[in-house]
Amino acid sequence: MQVYRGIPYLPGEVRAAVAIGNFDGVHLGHQALLRSLCRHAASHGEIPCALTFEPHSKEFFAPEKAPCRISTLRDKADAIASCGIEKLFFAHFSGRMASLSAEQFVKEILVDRLHASFVTVGSNFTFGQDGKAGPDDLVRIGAKYGIDVSAKDLIVKDNENISSTRLRAALAAGDLKEAERLLGRPYCMSGRVVHGEHLGHTLGFPTLNLRPVPPGCHAQPALTGVFAVMVSGIVPGKELPGVTSLGNRPSIGGNLQFTCETNLLDWAGDAYGKLIRVRFVEKLRDNKRFSGLDELIAAIHNDAIRARRIFGLPDEARGAPVA
């Protein structure tokens, strides 16, 4: 799948089938919509594409009310690719984008740039200035430019409407089993290991650090707390057990930038720059502020013991860690 930052002018001979949405989490409802689009594209000689927005429009207009982010951009792209989409466009949501009328959006983006002949959206899709236009407007304006439009409820089975809102609620409650049911896969977070402040190493628990949200992002991750996890990408073909703290470190100053910090239970080494995936297995506890470093270290040690028991490991590591 080709990933674009922005919306290019595609070659004139291209005929695109385009799914439009935020696709946060790429849950089963999103997957059904994307796969349906791919089937349509295959039968009509079109290229299956997805158009999403970064940041979320609500984050642009009211950062303090922005919905929590379910997936990183990398995870969103990977999940969309798995549905068969060939081109993914991350459109920068800006003042210019927000000012487009509904017809300008269709003409300038779907027609002039993407050469869309088919578009599919969720039934709650809004667009155009102030988000006043909806699917019926898209059908009407699309017909003017020769675009066939399909608006779908994100229903997968048993008339169950699966939404990003429900998925955020499951993650906020730490209900990883419900999140997995809505996603159709375990909840994971992936990214390249970056340098942190090396506080974990100072405390005796070195961590692999990921950025759960882009730098400067106002939204927080949908999942926060301390978790037993399995990590892939360190040892080829193998998952390693660990403990992940996801939040803004309330015991060490606390800040607006959220971090994902993973201490591997039986591995030590240099992983900077490696692309890893953290699979969340079970929530151990909420984030909390401790009275001092001694209490924090004791809690981290207890988290490690609980995670070891979840994975059927001895309470303490045996032998030297694998580097």
N, C-alpha and C positions, 0 to 999 in steps of 0.2 A: 504494500500500500504506500502511495506517495502522500506525504504530509506537507501542507503548505501553511506558512505563517502569513496570513492575509488571503485575499481573494484574487487570483490571477485572471488574466484574459486567456481563456482556453483557446486552442486552435479552432478556426472556423468550422472545420469538418466534424468536430466533436458534438455528439448529442448526449446530454447528461441527464441521468435520473438522480434527483437530489433529495436526501432526507435532511430536514432542518430541525434543530433543537439544541438544547444545552447538553443533553445526554449525560448528565452527571451520574456516575456510577455504572452506566450502561447495564441497567437491570434487565430482567426477562422481558418486560414490556418494550423497552428500547430495542432489545435484540430481535423481538418478533417484528417490529416495524422495519428495522434495517434489513432483515433477511427477506421480508416481503418485497422491499424495494429492489433487492438484488435479483430476486426471481423475475420481477417485472422488467428490469433492465436486460436480463439475459434473453428474455423472449421478444424484446423490442429493439435489440441492437444498440442499447445505450450503455454508457459507462456509469456504474453505481458510485455515487458520491455522497458524502455527508458534510454538512455545513453546521459548524457550532461556533459559539461566541466566547471570547476571553477578553475581559472578565465577564461574569454573569451580569446581565443588565441591572439586576437589583443591587449588585455590588458597586456598579458604576454610579447609580443614582443616589443610593443611601447605604454607604459602607457599613454603618452601624447596624443595619438591618439585613445585611447580606446573609443568605442561607449558608449553612456550613458546607464545606466541600467534601464530597464523598470520595472522589478519585483524584489522583494527580493527573496532570496532562498526559504523562507517559502511559499511565494505566488506562486512561480513557482511550487513547489512540490504539493501544494494544487490543482492548476489548472490541472496539469498532472494527478493527482489521479482521478479527476472528469471525465477524459476521459476513465477510465477503466484500466489504467496501474497498474500492480501488483508489479513491482519492478522498482525502480528508482536508477540509479547509478550516483553520482556526481564524475566524474573523475577529479583528480587534474591535471591541465595542467601545466606541468613542463618541464625542459630541457630534461628529459628522454622521456616524451611523445612527445615533439617536434622533437626529433631525430629519432623516429621510422620511418622506411620506410613504404610504403603503405602495402607491404606484411607482414611486422612484425606487423603492427596494426591489420590486419585481423587475422593472425595466433595467436599472443600472447593474444589479447584481445577478439576478437569475437569467436574464436575457442577454445583456451585453457581455458579461464576463463568463458565465458558466454555460451558456447555450442550453439551458434546461428545457427539456421537452416533457418531463414528468417530475412532479414534486410531491413528497409525502410529508405530513406533519402530524403531531398529536392533536387531539380534538381541543385541547386547551391552549394551543399555540396562539401567541399574539405577536404583532409586528407593526412597523410603521411608527410615526411620531407619537410619543406618549403611549405606545402599545395599544392603540385604540382599535386596530384592525385585527380580525380573527380569521379562522378557516374559510368562512363564507366569502369574505372579501378576497382572500387569496384565490378561491375558485373563480370568482367574477373577474378579477384583474388578470389572472392567469389565462382565462379563455380568450381575452383580448389579444394576448401575445402567443397563442397557440400552445399553452402549457396545460397539460392535464394534471389536476390536483386531487389528491386523496388525503382525507383527514381521518385518522383512526383513534379510537379509544385504545389505551395501552392495556388491553385485556389479554391475558395469556390463556387461562383455562378456568373453568368453573365460574365464569363471570366475575373473576377477581381482578380488580383494577390495581395494578402494581405501579407505584409511583416513587419518585425520588423522595417525596415527603415521608412516605411510609418507611423507606429505607433509612433515611436520616433518623427517624424516631427509633428504629431498631438499634442502630449504632449508638445513639445517645444513651440508650438503656443498657448498652453493653451486651445486647442479645445477638451474639455472633451466629447462632443457629438460624434465627429468623432472617438475619442479613444474608446468610448463605442461601436460604430458600428463595428470597426475593431476587438475588443475583444469579442463581443457578451455578454458583461457584463459590469457593471460600473467599472471604474478604482479605485482600492483600494490598500491600503498598510497595512500590518499587522505585528505584532511583539509584543514582551513583553515590557512593560513600564520599562524604565531604568532611573537611576538617571542622571540628567544633572548638570548644574552649578547653578541651582536654581535662575537664573537671572529673569525668568518670575515671580516667586513669589516675588522677590525684587521689581519688577516694578508694582506689583499689578495684574498680569495676570499669575497665575500659569499654568504650561503646563505639558502635558503627552508627554514624549520623547521616540521616536523610533529611531532606526538606519536604515536609508534607504539603506545604502550600508555597507558591512562588514568592520570592523576596518582594516585600512591599504589599503583599496581598492582605486585604483587610478581613477576609473570612477566616474562620478557624476550621480545622478538620472536623468532620462529623463524629469521629471516634476519638475519645481521649481517655486516658487512664494508664494503668500498668497491666501488661498482658504476657501470658505464656505464648511464645511464637516459635515458628520454624522458619529458618532462613536459607534460601538457595542463592547460588551465585558465588559462593566462597570456595567450596570444594566441588569440582565438576561432578554432576550426577548425584549429589547428595544434599539433603536438608540437614541443617544443624539447629539444635534446640537453643533457645535463648529467652531473655526477658526484655520486653520493649516498654519504654516509657514514652507516651505520646501526649504532649501538652506543652505548657510554657514554664515548666520548672518552678513551681510556687515556693519551694524551699531554698532556691538559690537566686533570690532577687525577683524572679518572675518578670516576664517581658511580653511584648505584643507579638514577638516572632515565635511561632510554634516550632517545636523540634520533634523528631522521631529518633530516639536513642536506644540502640539495642546492645545489650551485653550478652555475648555468646557464652554458654555455660562451660563448654569444654574445648574452646579454641582460642588461640591468641595469635596475632600476626598483623601484618600491614595489609589492609584492604582498601586503602584510599584509591578512589577512582573506579573501583569495581562496580559493576551493575548488579545489584542484589534485589531480591524480592522477599519481603517479610509477610509471612502468612500468619494471621492472627488466629490462635487456637482457643484461648479461654481468658476471660478477664479475671485478673487477680484482685484488683482494688481500684478505687478512684485515686486521682492525684490529690495530694494533701500537703499542707505546710507542716513541717516538723520543727521542733523547738531548737534543734541544733544539728550539727553534722553527725554527732554520735548516734542520735536517734534516726537520722536519715540512713546512715550506713547499716544500722541494725535492720531497718525496714527493707533495704535492698537485699541484704543477706537472707531475710525471711522470704522475700519474693522469689529468690533463686531456689530455695528449698522447696517451696510450693510448686514451682514450675518443674523441678526435677521429679517430684512425685507424680505430677500429671503425665510426664513422659516416661515414667517407670524407671527413672535413674536413681542411683544412690544419692543421699543427701549431700555428700561432698564429692568433688571430683577425685578420681583415682588416677594416679600417674601424672606425667607432665602433659600440659595442654598441647594439642596438635597445632603446629605453626605452619 
